[in-house]
Amino acid sequence: MKQISALIEKISAVFALLGAIGCAAGGVYLLWAGAERHLDVLIIAVLLFFMAAMEVVVTRSLWRGER
């Protein structure tokens, strides 16, 4: 049972890391697409970067959560 739990945590960490990459890529795309001209799009891009940072924190905590 402990091995299954560790496997699930590793899979969750991989998906969190993919989410972080996706959020960062979305933020970069929005900035590249001209977000500096529109405040609402700029705010969304910044929020995507913050989400990416939080996903990295979740990934690290899940990955190091081995007992």
N, CA, C and O atoms as a Maestro MAE file, in Angstrom:
{
 s_m_m2io_version
 :::
 2.0.0
}

f_m_ct {
 s_m_title
 :::
 protein
 m_atom[268] {
  # First column is atom index #
  i_m_mmod_type
  r_m_x_coord
  r_m_y_coord
  r_m_z_coord
  i_m_residue_number
  s_m_chain_name
  s_m_pdb_residue_name
  s_m_pdb_atom_name
  i_m_atomic_number
  :::
  1 25 0.819 -1.196 0.000 1 A "MET " " N  " 7
  2 3 0.000 0.000 0.000 1 A "MET " " CA " 6
  3 2 0.868 1.267 0.000 1 A "MET " " C  " 6
  4 15 0.524 2.273 -0.622 1 A "MET " " O  " 8
  5 25 1.981 1.193 0.702 2 A "LYS " " N  " 7
  6 3 2.884 2.343 0.757 2 A "LYS " " CA " 6
  7 2 3.500 2.619 -0.616 2 A "LYS " " C  " 6
  8 15 3.735 3.772 -0.979 2 A "LYS " " O  " 8
  9 25 3.759 1.550 -1.377 3 A "GLN " " N  " 7
  10 3 4.338 1.723 -2.712 3 A "GLN " " CA " 6
  11 2 3.334 2.373 -3.655 3 A "GLN " " C  " 6
  12 15 3.702 3.201 -4.489 3 A "GLN " " O  " 8
  13 25 2.069 1.997 -3.522 4 A "ILE " " N  " 7
  14 3 1.037 2.592 -4.367 4 A "ILE " " CA " 6
  15 2 0.891 4.076 -4.043 4 A "ILE " " C  " 6
  16 15 0.745 4.903 -4.944 4 A "ILE " " O  " 8
  17 25 0.929 4.405 -2.766 5 A "SER " " N  " 7
  18 3 0.838 5.809 -2.358 5 A "SER " " CA " 6
  19 2 2.019 6.615 -2.898 5 A "SER " " C  " 6
  20 15 1.840 7.739 -3.367 5 A "SER " " O  " 8
  21 25 3.219 6.048 -2.836 6 A "ALA " " N  " 7
  22 3 4.402 6.735 -3.364 6 A "ALA " " CA " 6
  23 2 4.290 6.920 -4.875 6 A "ALA " " C  " 6
  24 15 4.677 7.962 -5.404 6 A "ALA " " O  " 8
  25 25 3.764 5.912 -5.570 7 A "LEU " " N  " 7
  26 3 3.591 6.012 -7.021 7 A "LEU " " CA " 6
  27 2 2.582 7.102 -7.373 7 A "LEU " " C  " 6
  28 15 2.795 7.875 -8.306 7 A "LEU " " O  " 8
  29 25 1.490 7.158 -6.626 8 A "ILE " " N  " 7
  30 3 0.482 8.191 -6.875 8 A "ILE " " CA " 6
  31 2 1.064 9.579 -6.630 8 A "ILE " " C  " 6
  32 15 0.774 10.513 -7.379 8 A "ILE " " O  " 8
  33 25 1.880 9.722 -5.590 9 A "GLU " " N  " 7
  34 3 2.507 11.015 -5.317 9 A "GLU " " CA " 6
  35 2 3.464 11.414 -6.438 9 A "GLU " " C  " 6
  36 15 3.528 12.586 -6.809 9 A "GLU " " O  " 8
  37 25 4.203 10.452 -6.976 10 A "LYS " " N  " 7
  38 3 5.122 10.768 -8.076 10 A "LYS " " CA " 6
  39 2 4.350 11.159 -9.339 10 A "LYS " " C  " 6
  40 15 4.741 12.089 -10.045 10 A "LYS " " O  " 8
  41 25 3.263 10.452 -9.620 11 A "ILE " " N  " 7
  42 3 2.443 10.797 -10.785 11 A "ILE " " CA " 6
  43 2 1.844 12.190 -10.606 11 A "ILE " " C  " 6
  44 15 1.799 12.977 -11.551 11 A "ILE " " O  " 8
  45 25 1.384 12.491 -9.394 12 A "SER " " N  " 7
  46 3 0.842 13.825 -9.115 12 A "SER " " CA " 6
  47 2 1.907 14.893 -9.292 12 A "SER " " C  " 6
  48 15 1.624 15.977 -9.802 12 A "SER " " O  " 8
  49 25 3.127 14.594 -8.875 13 A "ALA " " N  " 7
  50 3 4.217 15.552 -9.033 13 A "ALA " " CA " 6
  51 2 4.514 15.809 -10.506 13 A "ALA " " C  " 6
  52 15 4.780 16.945 -10.900 13 A "ALA " " O  " 8
  53 25 4.468 14.762 -11.315 14 A "VAL " " N  " 7
  54 3 4.718 14.932 -12.753 14 A "VAL " " CA " 6
  55 2 3.634 15.809 -13.375 14 A "VAL " " C  " 6
  56 15 3.935 16.702 -14.167 14 A "VAL " " O  " 8
  57 25 2.368 15.555 -13.018 15 A "PHE " " N  " 7
  58 3 1.288 16.374 -13.565 15 A "PHE " " CA " 6
  59 2 1.371 17.816 -13.071 15 A "PHE " " C  " 6
  60 15 1.061 18.743 -13.820 15 A "PHE " " O  " 8
  61 25 1.785 18.014 -11.823 16 A "ALA " " N  " 7
  62 3 1.959 19.377 -11.313 16 A "ALA " " CA " 6
  63 2 3.070 20.091 -12.069 16 A "ALA " " C  " 6
  64 15 2.957 21.279 -12.369 16 A "ALA " " O  " 8
  65 25 4.143 19.370 -12.376 17 A "LEU " " N  " 7
  66 3 5.236 19.971 -13.139 17 A "LEU " " CA " 6
  67 2 4.786 20.320 -14.556 17 A "LEU " " C  " 6
  68 15 5.141 21.378 -15.076 17 A "LEU " " O  " 8
  69 25 4.009 19.441 -15.178 18 A "LEU " " N  " 7
  70 3 3.473 19.745 -16.504 18 A "LEU " " CA " 6
  71 2 2.540 20.950 -16.449 18 A "LEU " " C  " 6
  72 15 2.525 21.772 -17.365 18 A "LEU " " O  " 8
  73 25 1.762 21.054 -15.372 19 A "GLY " " N  " 7
  74 3 0.900 22.220 -15.195 19 A "GLY " " CA " 6
  75 2 1.702 23.496 -15.052 19 A "GLY " " C  " 6
  76 15 1.321 24.541 -15.580 19 A "GLY " " O  " 8
  77 25 2.823 23.409 -14.332 20 A "ALA " " N  " 7
  78 3 3.689 24.579 -14.174 20 A "ALA " " CA " 6
  79 2 4.260 25.018 -15.512 20 A "ALA " " C  " 6
  80 15 4.303 26.209 -15.818 20 A "ALA " " O  " 8
  81 25 4.696 24.057 -16.303 21 A "ILE " " N  " 7
  82 3 5.244 24.380 -17.623 21 A "ILE " " CA " 6
  83 2 4.161 24.998 -18.502 21 A "ILE " " C  " 6
  84 15 4.416 25.964 -19.222 21 A "ILE " " O  " 8
  85 25 2.955 24.440 -18.441 22 A "GLY " " N  " 7
  86 3 1.844 24.980 -19.227 22 A "GLY " " CA " 6
  87 2 1.469 26.392 -18.820 22 A "GLY " " C  " 6
  88 15 1.229 27.246 -19.673 22 A "GLY " " O  " 8
  89 25 1.417 26.639 -17.517 23 A "CYS " " N  " 7
  90 3 1.087 27.987 -17.033 23 A "CYS " " CA " 6
  91 2 2.159 28.992 -17.434 23 A "CYS " " C  " 6
  92 15 1.845 30.100 -17.869 23 A "CYS " " O  " 8
  93 25 3.420 28.606 -17.288 24 A "ALA " " N  " 7
  94 3 4.504 29.509 -17.669 24 A "ALA " " CA " 6
  95 2 4.480 29.772 -19.173 24 A "ALA " " C  " 6
  96 15 4.678 30.904 -19.613 24 A "ALA " " O  " 8
  97 25 4.237 28.724 -19.961 25 A "ALA " " N  " 7
  98 3 4.172 28.902 -21.414 25 A "ALA " " CA " 6
  99 2 3.000 29.801 -21.796 25 A "ALA " " C  " 6
  100 15 3.122 30.639 -22.690 25 A "ALA " " O  " 8
  101 25 1.871 29.630 -21.122 26 A "GLY " " N  " 7
  102 3 0.723 30.492 -21.388 26 A "GLY " " CA " 6
  103 2 1.016 31.943 -21.047 26 A "GLY " " C  " 6
  104 15 0.628 32.848 -21.785 26 A "GLY " " O  " 8
  105 25 1.699 32.166 -19.931 27 A "GLY " " N  " 7
  106 3 2.068 33.526 -19.554 27 A "GLY " " CA " 6
  107 2 3.029 34.155 -20.542 27 A "GLY " " C  " 6
  108 15 2.885 35.322 -20.906 27 A "GLY " " O  " 8
  109 25 4.015 33.377 -20.977 28 A "VAL " " N  " 7
  110 3 4.975 33.888 -21.966 28 A "VAL " " CA " 6
  111 2 4.265 34.201 -23.276 28 A "VAL " " C  " 6
  112 15 4.545 35.220 -23.907 28 A "VAL " " O  " 8
  113 25 3.346 33.327 -23.687 29 A "TYR " " N  " 7
  114 3 2.613 33.575 -24.930 29 A "TYR " " CA " 6
  115 2 1.785 34.855 -24.835 29 A "TYR " " C  " 6
  116 15 1.759 35.660 -25.766 29 A "TYR " " O  " 8
  117 25 1.103 35.035 -23.691 30 A "LEU " " N  " 7
  118 3 0.290 36.240 -23.544 30 A "LEU " " CA " 6
  119 2 1.152 37.495 -23.572 30 A "LEU " " C  " 6
  120 15 0.765 38.506 -24.158 30 A "LEU " " O  " 8
  121 25 2.318 37.431 -22.937 31 A "LEU " " N  " 7
  122 3 3.213 38.590 -22.981 31 A "LEU " " CA " 6
  123 2 3.754 38.817 -24.385 31 A "LEU " " C  " 6
  124 15 3.875 39.957 -24.835 31 A "LEU " " O  " 8
  125 25 4.080 37.725 -25.076 32 A "TRP " " N  " 7
  126 3 4.603 37.832 -26.437 32 A "TRP " " CA " 6
  127 2 3.532 38.356 -27.394 32 A "TRP " " C  " 6
  128 15 3.845 39.054 -28.359 32 A "TRP " " O  " 8
  129 25 2.275 38.019 -27.126 33 A "ALA " " N  " 7
  130 3 1.183 38.402 -28.015 33 A "ALA " " CA " 6
  131 2 0.730 39.847 -27.812 33 A "ALA " " C  " 6
  132 15 -0.232 40.288 -28.441 33 A "ALA " " O  " 8
  133 25 1.406 40.575 -26.953 34 A "GLY " " N  " 7
  134 3 1.080 41.990 -26.802 34 A "GLY " " CA " 6
  135 2 0.261 42.303 -25.576 34 A "GLY " " C  " 6
  136 15 -0.597 43.185 -25.607 34 A "GLY " " O  " 8
  137 25 0.512 41.590 -24.494 35 A "ALA " " N  " 7
  138 3 -0.263 41.811 -23.276 35 A "ALA " " CA " 6
  139 2 0.036 43.156 -22.629 35 A "ALA " " C  " 6
  140 15 -0.753 43.642 -21.819 35 A "ALA " " O  " 8
  141 25 1.166 43.762 -22.978 36 A "GLU " " N  " 7
  142 3 1.510 45.021 -22.324 36 A "GLU " " CA " 6
  143 2 0.569 46.157 -22.730 36 A "GLU " " C  " 6
  144 15 0.550 47.205 -22.085 36 A "GLU " " O  " 8
  145 25 -0.209 45.955 -23.790 37 A "ARG " " N  " 7
  146 3 -1.156 46.991 -24.213 37 A "ARG " " CA " 6
  147 2 -2.500 46.867 -23.514 37 A "ARG " " C  " 6
  148 15 -3.280 47.820 -23.500 37 A "ARG " " O  " 8
  149 25 -2.780 45.713 -22.939 38 A "HIS " " N  " 7
  150 3 -4.080 45.487 -22.310 38 A "HIS " " CA " 6
  151 2 -3.867 45.029 -20.871 38 A "HIS " " C  " 6
  152 15 -3.237 44.000 -20.627 38 A "HIS " " O  " 8
  153 25 -4.385 45.784 -19.938 39 A "LEU " " N  " 7
  154 3 -4.154 45.509 -18.527 39 A "LEU " " CA " 6
  155 2 -4.754 44.178 -18.097 39 A "LEU " " C  " 6
  156 15 -4.149 43.460 -17.301 39 A "LEU " " O  " 8
  157 25 -5.929 43.836 -18.609 40 A "ASP " " N  " 7
  158 3 -6.560 42.586 -18.191 40 A "ASP " " CA " 6
  159 2 -5.750 41.368 -18.633 40 A "ASP " " C  " 6
  160 15 -5.619 40.411 -17.870 40 A "ASP " " O  " 8
  161 25 -5.212 41.388 -19.832 41 A "VAL " " N  " 7
  162 3 -4.404 40.271 -20.317 41 A "VAL " " CA " 6
  163 2 -3.082 40.208 -19.559 41 A "VAL " " C  " 6
  164 15 -2.575 39.121 -19.282 41 A "VAL " " O  " 8
  165 25 -2.525 41.367 -19.223 42 A "LEU " " N  " 7
  166 3 -1.291 41.403 -18.439 42 A "LEU " " CA " 6
  167 2 -1.513 40.793 -17.054 42 A "LEU " " C  " 6
  168 15 -0.662 40.059 -16.553 42 A "LEU " " O  " 8
  169 25 -2.651 41.098 -16.443 43 A "ILE " " N  " 7
  170 3 -2.962 40.519 -15.130 43 A "ILE " " CA " 6
  171 2 -3.104 39.008 -15.232 43 A "ILE " " C  " 6
  172 15 -2.624 38.285 -14.359 43 A "ILE " " O  " 8
  173 25 -3.753 38.521 -16.279 44 A "ILE " " N  " 7
  174 3 -3.892 37.075 -16.476 44 A "ILE " " CA " 6
  175 2 -2.522 36.435 -16.665 44 A "ILE " " C  " 6
  176 15 -2.268 35.361 -16.119 44 A "ILE " " O  " 8
  177 25 -1.636 37.072 -17.427 45 A "ALA " " N  " 7
  178 3 -0.291 36.528 -17.636 45 A "ALA " " CA " 6
  179 2 0.471 36.451 -16.321 45 A "ALA " " C  " 6
  180 15 1.144 35.456 -16.052 45 A "ALA " " O  " 8
  181 25 0.371 37.496 -15.495 46 A "VAL " " N  " 7
  182 3 1.054 37.484 -14.197 46 A "VAL " " CA " 6
  183 2 0.476 36.392 -13.303 46 A "VAL " " C  " 6
  184 15 1.223 35.700 -12.611 46 A "VAL " " O  " 8
  185 25 -0.840 36.232 -13.310 47 A "LEU " " N  " 7
  186 3 -1.462 35.163 -12.523 47 A "LEU " " CA " 6
  187 2 -1.007 33.786 -12.994 47 A "LEU " " C  " 6
  188 15 -0.825 32.882 -12.178 47 A "LEU " " O  " 8
  189 25 -0.822 33.620 -14.297 48 A "LEU " " N  " 7
  190 3 -0.318 32.342 -14.804 48 A "LEU " " CA " 6
  191 2 1.095 32.076 -14.304 48 A "LEU " " C  " 6
  192 15 1.433 30.936 -13.986 48 A "LEU " " O  " 8
  193 25 1.927 33.120 -14.232 49 A "PHE " " N  " 7
  194 3 3.275 32.926 -13.693 49 A "PHE " " CA " 6
  195 2 3.226 32.550 -12.216 49 A "PHE " " C  " 6
  196 15 3.991 31.695 -11.770 49 A "PHE " " O  " 8
  197 25 2.322 33.187 -11.444 50 A "PHE " " N  " 7
  198 3 2.187 32.823 -10.035 50 A "PHE " " CA " 6
  199 2 1.678 31.392 -9.882 50 A "PHE " " C  " 6
  200 15 2.120 30.663 -8.994 50 A "PHE " " O  " 8
  201 25 0.748 30.993 -10.748 51 A "MET " " N  " 7
  202 3 0.265 29.611 -10.709 51 A "MET " " CA " 6
  203 2 1.394 28.643 -11.021 51 A "MET " " C  " 6
  204 15 1.494 27.583 -10.403 51 A "MET " " O  " 8
  205 25 2.239 28.998 -11.971 52 A "ALA " " N  " 7
  206 3 3.374 28.137 -12.302 52 A "ALA " " CA " 6
  207 2 4.310 28.003 -11.110 52 A "ALA " " C  " 6
  208 15 4.811 26.914 -10.830 52 A "ALA " " O  " 8
  209 25 4.545 29.100 -10.410 53 A "ALA " " N  " 7
  210 3 5.410 29.035 -9.227 53 A "ALA " " CA " 6
  211 2 4.799 28.146 -8.150 53 A "ALA " " C  " 6
  212 15 5.509 27.369 -7.512 53 A "ALA " " O  " 8
  213 25 3.503 28.252 -7.945 54 A "MET " " N  " 7
  214 3 2.852 27.413 -6.937 54 A "MET " " CA " 6
  215 2 2.870 25.942 -7.351 54 A "MET " " C  " 6
  216 15 3.009 25.061 -6.503 54 A "MET " " O  " 8
  217 25 2.732 25.677 -8.638 55 A "GLU " " N  " 7
  218 3 2.804 24.293 -9.112 55 A "GLU " " CA " 6
  219 2 4.191 23.711 -8.849 55 A "GLU " " C  " 6
  220 15 4.311 22.533 -8.509 55 A "GLU " " O  " 8
  221 25 5.232 24.518 -9.001 56 A "VAL " " N  " 7
  222 3 6.586 24.038 -8.706 56 A "VAL " " CA " 6
  223 2 6.719 23.722 -7.222 56 A "VAL " " C  " 6
  224 15 7.339 22.725 -6.852 56 A "VAL " " O  " 8
  225 25 6.139 24.568 -6.370 57 A "VAL " " N  " 7
  226 3 6.171 24.305 -4.930 57 A "VAL " " CA " 6
  227 2 5.451 23.003 -4.613 57 A "VAL " " C  " 6
  228 15 5.938 22.199 -3.818 57 A "VAL " " O  " 8
  229 25 4.296 22.793 -5.230 58 A "VAL " " N  " 7
  230 3 3.543 21.554 -5.007 58 A "VAL " " CA " 6
  231 2 4.334 20.356 -5.507 58 A "VAL " " C  " 6
  232 15 4.382 19.319 -4.846 58 A "VAL " " O  " 8
  233 25 4.955 20.495 -6.673 59 A "THR " " N  " 7
  234 3 5.749 19.401 -7.227 59 A "THR " " CA " 6
  235 2 6.882 19.021 -6.285 59 A "THR " " C  " 6
  236 15 7.111 17.839 -6.030 59 A "THR " " O  " 8
  237 25 7.585 20.012 -5.774 60 A "ARG " " N  " 7
  238 3 8.714 19.719 -4.874 60 A "ARG " " CA " 6
  239 2 8.236 19.067 -3.589 60 A "ARG " " C  " 6
  240 15 8.869 18.137 -3.088 60 A "ARG " " O  " 8
  241 25 7.120 19.548 -3.050 61 A "SER " " N  " 7
  242 3 6.642 18.965 -1.798 61 A "SER " " CA " 6
  243 2 6.134 17.548 -2.014 61 A "SER " " C  " 6
  244 15 6.317 16.687 -1.153 61 A "SER " " O  " 8
  245 25 5.495 17.294 -3.155 62 A "LEU " " N  " 7
  246 3 5.033 15.934 -3.438 62 A "LEU " " CA " 6
  247 2 6.209 15.007 -3.710 62 A "LEU " " C  " 6
  248 15 6.221 13.861 -3.261 62 A "LEU " " O  " 8
  249 25 7.199 15.508 -4.449 63 A "TRP " " N  " 7
  250 3 8.334 14.662 -4.814 63 A "TRP " " CA " 6
  251 2 9.167 14.303 -3.597 63 A "TRP " " C  " 6
  252 15 9.697 13.195 -3.514 63 A "TRP " " O  " 8
  253 25 9.287 15.220 -2.659 64 A "ARG " " N  " 7
  254 3 10.083 14.965 -1.455 64 A "ARG " " CA " 6
  255 2 9.250 14.363 -0.330 64 A "ARG " " C  " 6
  256 15 9.751 14.171 0.777 64 A "ARG " " O  " 8
  257 25 8.005 14.069 -0.600 65 A "GLY " " N  " 7
  258 3 7.124 13.560 0.440 65 A "GLY " " CA " 6
  259 2 7.291 12.083 0.728 65 A "GLY " " C  " 6
  260 15 6.445 11.487 1.395 65 A "GLY " " O  " 8
  261 25 8.363 11.479 0.240 66 A "GLU " " N  " 7
  262 3 8.591 10.052 0.483 66 A "GLU " " CA " 6
  263 2 8.900 9.821 1.956 66 A "GLU " " C  " 6
  264 15 9.582 10.613 2.607 66 A "GLU " " O  " 8
  265 25 8.380 8.723 2.446 67 A "ARG " " N  " 7
  266 3 8.599 8.392 3.853 67 A "ARG " " CA " 6
  267 2 9.568 7.244 3.978 67 A "ARG " " C  " 6
  268 15 9.881 6.818 5.089 67 A "ARG " " O  " 8
  :::
 }
 m_bond[267] {
  # First column is bond index #
  i_m_from
  i_m_to
  i_m_order
  :::
  1 1 2 1
  2 2 3 1
  3 3 4 2
  4 3 5 1
  5 5 6 1
  6 6 7 1
  7 7 8 2
  8 7 9 1
  9 9 10 1
  10 10 11 1
  11 11 12 2
  12 11 13 1
  13 13 14 1
  14 14 15 1
  15 15 16 2
  16 15 17 1
  17 17 18 1
  18 18 19 1
  19 19 20 2
  20 19 21 1
  21 21 22 1
  22 22 23 1
  23 23 24 2
  24 23 25 1
  25 25 26 1
  26 26 27 1
  27 27 28 2
  28 27 29 1
  29 29 30 1
  30 30 31 1
  31 31 32 2
  32 31 33 1
  33 33 34 1
  34 34 35 1
  35 35 36 2
  36 35 37 1
  37 37 38 1
  38 38 39 1
  39 39 40 2
  40 39 41 1
  41 41 42 1
  42 42 43 1
  43 43 44 2
  44 43 45 1
  45 45 46 1
  46 46 47 1
  47 47 48 2
  48 47 49 1
  49 49 50 1
  50 50 51 1
  51 51 52 2
  52 51 53 1
  53 53 54 1
  54 54 55 1
  55 55 56 2
  56 55 57 1
  57 57 58 1
  58 58 59 1
  59 59 60 2
  60 59 61 1
  61 61 62 1
  62 62 63 1
  63 63 64 2
  64 63 65 1
  65 65 66 1
  66 66 67 1
  67 67 68 2
  68 67 69 1
  69 69 70 1
  70 70 71 1
  71 71 72 2
  72 71 73 1
  73 73 74 1
  74 74 75 1
  75 75 76 2
  76 75 77 1
  77 77 78 1
  78 78 79 1
  79 79 80 2
  80 79 81 1
  81 81 82 1
  82 82 83 1
  83 83 84 2
  84 83 85 1
  85 85 86 1
  86 86 87 1
  87 87 88 2
  88 87 89 1
  89 89 90 1
  90 90 91 1
  91 91 92 2
  92 91 93 1
  93 93 94 1
  94 94 95 1
  95 95 96 2
  96 95 97 1
  97 97 98 1
  98 98 99 1
  99 99 100 2
  100 99 101 1
  101 101 102 1
  102 102 103 1
  103 103 104 2
  104 103 105 1
  105 105 106 1
  106 106 107 1
  107 107 108 2
  108 107 109 1
  109 109 110 1
  110 110 111 1
  111 111 112 2
  112 111 113 1
  113 113 114 1
  114 114 115 1
  115 115 116 2
  116 115 117 1
  117 117 118 1
  118 118 119 1
  119 119 120 2
  120 119 121 1
  121 121 122 1
  122 122 123 1
  123 123 124 2
  124 123 125 1
  125 125 126 1
  126 126 127 1
  127 127 128 2
  128 127 129 1
  129 129 130 1
  130 130 131 1
  131 131 132 2
  132 131 133 1
  133 133 134 1
  134 134 135 1
  135 135 136 2
  136 135 137 1
  137 137 138 1
  138 138 139 1
  139 139 140 2
  140 139 141 1
  141 141 142 1
  142 142 143 1
  143 143 144 2
  144 143 145 1
  145 145 146 1
  146 146 147 1
  147 147 148 2
  148 147 149 1
  149 149 150 1
  150 150 151 1
  151 151 152 2
  152 151 153 1
  153 153 154 1
  154 154 155 1
  155 155 156 2
  156 155 157 1
  157 157 158 1
  158 158 159 1
  159 159 160 2
  160 159 161 1
  161 161 162 1
  162 162 163 1
  163 163 164 2
  164 163 165 1
  165 165 166 1
  166 166 167 1
  167 167 168 2
  168 167 169 1
  169 169 170 1
  170 170 171 1
  171 171 172 2
  172 171 173 1
  173 173 174 1
  174 174 175 1
  175 175 176 2
  176 175 177 1
  177 177 178 1
  178 178 179 1
  179 179 180 2
  180 179 181 1
  181 181 182 1
  182 182 183 1
  183 183 184 2
  184 183 185 1
  185 185 186 1
  186 186 187 1
  187 187 188 2
  188 187 189 1
  189 189 190 1
  190 190 191 1
  191 191 192 2
  192 191 193 1
  193 193 194 1
  194 194 195 1
  195 195 196 2
  196 195 197 1
  197 197 198 1
  198 198 199 1
  199 199 200 2
  200 199 201 1
  201 201 202 1
  202 202 203 1
  203 203 204 2
  204 203 205 1
  205 205 206 1
  206 206 207 1
  207 207 208 2
  208 207 209 1
  209 209 210 1
  210 210 211 1
  211 211 212 2
  212 211 213 1
  213 213 214 1
  214 214 215 1
  215 215 216 2
  216 215 217 1
  217 217 218 1
  218 218 219 1
  219 219 220 2
  220 219 221 1
  221 221 222 1
  222 222 223 1
  223 223 224 2
  224 223 225 1
  225 225 226 1
  226 226 227 1
  227 227 228 2
  228 227 229 1
  229 229 230 1
  230 230 231 1
  231 231 232 2
  232 231 233 1
  233 233 234 1
  234 234 235 1
  235 235 236 2
  236 235 237 1
  237 237 238 1
  238 238 239 1
  239 239 240 2
  240 239 241 1
  241 241 242 1
  242 242 243 1
  243 243 244 2
  244 243 245 1
  245 245 246 1
  246 246 247 1
  247 247 248 2
  248 247 249 1
  249 249 250 1
  250 250 251 1
  251 251 252 2
  252 251 253 1
  253 253 254 1
  254 254 255 1
  255 255 256 2
  256 255 257 1
  257 257 258 1
  258 258 259 1
  259 259 260 2
  260 259 261 1
  261 261 262 1
  262 262 263 1
  263 263 264 2
  264 263 265 1
  265 265 266 1
  266 266 267 1
  267 267 268 2
  :::
 }
}
